[in-house]
Amino acid sequence: MGMDGYLLNADMYLCSPDCPCFIQNAVPYTSNPAFVNQFNQWTVTQNNFDAVNFQGCNFQVKQQVYLAANAASPGFFNPNGDFNALNFWAYMANIENRFSCTGFCQVNYLNAFTNAPTSIGKYLFTDVNRGPPVFSGCLDVILNWIPSYLLAFGSVALVLGFFQLLALIAAGALLHRHAEVHNDVVVVNQKEIVVERPQVAYERNVVVNGPAVV
């Protein structure tokens, strides 16, 4: 899959000899037994010009990662479309920030630099100095989040629906009141017509009987 392939390669290159990482504080990694061995295999520096995320790697590294992903899934990125590298980096950075996770579906791979089985163990598109990610594999985190989101959304929709129902009831009451007022006017008009009809009939009698009077 192009997306997983891209992320796995991005993890492999970030903090490698081809893309050293600027680490300000290594303690969050070195004090965590689950990450210390992996951290010791990274290429890290104290040079603040080095990368803190994959976007900071040089062009050759980014091109190599893109080509590898595109070979697995041709057309993975459309440089002239909405799904280009810049938008993908921003998308993944938002996910990392929102869910404190890294990677997406597949997170395990064989690292070509160390020739050792590796799991994605750093934030790729935000900042490696955040320390180890809380979750590895964002897909599961997102899937677990969806029901709670839908529940919250459903509660909001229920409240909005209640107010819409009140609005409809109020509108119906106003229309009913308007109809009653309108009917009163019609009745009044009808009474006026009834009153006028004898006069019209009388006028007709005058016209008909006129010649006889003359």
N, C-alpha and C positions, 0 to 999 in steps of 0.2 A: 504494500500500500504506500502510495507516494507520501502521504502525510506522516505516517509513522517513520518511514525511511528518512524523511527530511529531518525529523526531530532526533532520531537516533544518531544520525551523522552529525547534527549540530552539537549534540552532547559530546560525541567523541572528539570533535575538533576543538570545542571550547575548553580552555585550560589544558591544551596539548602543546607540544613544541611549535606547532604551526600557528597557534593562537594562545599565547600565555595569558593568564588571568592576573589582574591586579586584586590582591586580597588584602584588605585592611586589617582584618581580624580573623585569624584562623581558628580561634577557640571553639566557635560553634560546631566546627567540623571535627577537630582533633579531640574534643571532649565527648563526642558521640560515637560509641562503639560501632554503630551501624554504618558510619561514614568515614571513619578515620583511615582505614586501609585504602579506600578509594581516593581520598583526599591526598594521601601520600604519593599517589601516582600522577597527580596533576603537575602541570608546569605553572608555577605561580611566581609572581614578582612583586616588588614594592614600587614598581614604576606606574604612576597613575595614568600614563598614556596607554597602558595595555588594557585589554578588554575586561569589562565587567558583565558583559552579555554577548550573545552571538552577533548582534548588530555591530559590535566593536571589532570583530575579526576583520582581517584584510580581505580585499576583493577576491583574491585567488581562493581563499578558504570558502567564502560564500558561494562562489561559482562552482567549486567542486561539490559542495553539498547539494546545490541545486541540480547539477548534472546527474548525480547519483539518484536523487529522488525522481527526476524526470525520466531516467532510464527505466525505473521500476513502474512508473505511471506516466506515460507520455502525455504532455500537455498539462502537467501538474500545476504549473503557474502560467498565466497568460500575461506577459509583460505589459501588454497594451490594454488589459482588461481590469475588472474590479479585483479579481483574485490574483494579485501580484505579490512579490516578496514583501514590500513595505506594508501592505495591508495585512498580510499573514502575520508578520512580526507584531504588529499592533494588536491583532486579534488574540494571539497567544499571550501577549503581555497582559491584556485585560483578564484573560482566564487565570493566569498565574496570580495576579493581584486579588481577584475575586474569590478564588477557591484555594489559594495557598498550595497549588499542585504544580507538577511539571510533567512533561510528556503528554501522551494522549491515550492510546490504547496499549500498544506494545511498548514495554519499558526495558526489556532485557536484550542484550546483544553481545557480540564478541568484539571487543575493542581491538582494532588493528594496530594501535600504537603500543598497547601493553600485552596484546595477545592473551587477554584474560576475559572471562565472562564479567560483564558490567551491567549495572542498572543505572538508569538516569537518576542522578543524585544531586542536581543543582537546578536553580532557576535559570532557564536559558535565555529569556527575553526581557527580564527585568533587571536583576542584579544578583550576582553570585554572593555578594556580601550580606545578603539577607539570611544566609545560613542554609542548612538543609531544608528542603521542602517538607511541609507537613504530610502531603500525600504524593505518591508516585503513580501517575496514570490519571489524567484529569477526566477521562470519560466516565469512569465509575463514580467519581465525585459528583459530576454533573447529573448523572442518572439518579443518584440518591437525593439530589437537591430538588429535582423536578416536582415530586409529590408535595413537598412542603410549599413550594412556590404556587402550585395549582390550588392548594388548600387556602393559602392566603389570598390568592386572586379570587377564589370562589367566594370567600367571605366578603370581600370588597364588592364583588358583583351582586351578592345578595342584598347588601345595604343599598346599593345604587338601584337595584330592581324595586326595592320597597319604596324608595322615594319616587321612582317613576310611576309606581302604582298609585301613590297618593296624588301625584300630579294629574294622572288620568281621572281619578275620582273627582278631584276638584274641578277639572275641566268639564266633566260630565254634569256636575251640579250646576255649573254656570250656564251650560247649554240648556239644561232643563228649565232653569229660571228664566232664561231668555225666551224660551218657547212659551211659557205661561204668560209672560208679559205680552208677547206677540199675539197670542190667542185672544187676550182681553181686547186688544185694539181691533182685531177682526170682528169680534162680537159687537163692539161699539159701532163699527162701520156698518155691520149688517143691520143693526137697529136703526141707524140713520137712513139706510136704504128703505127699510120697512116704513119709516115715518114718511119718507118722500113719495112713496109709491101712490098713496091716495091722492096726493096733490097732482101727480102726473095724470092719474086716471081722471080726475076732475077736469083738468085742462083739456083732456081729450073729449070729454062730454060737452064741454062748452063749444069746442070747435065743431063737433058733430051736430049739436042742436042749434047752432048759430043761425043758420038760414031760416029755421022754423020760427025763431023769434022775430026776425026781420019780416 
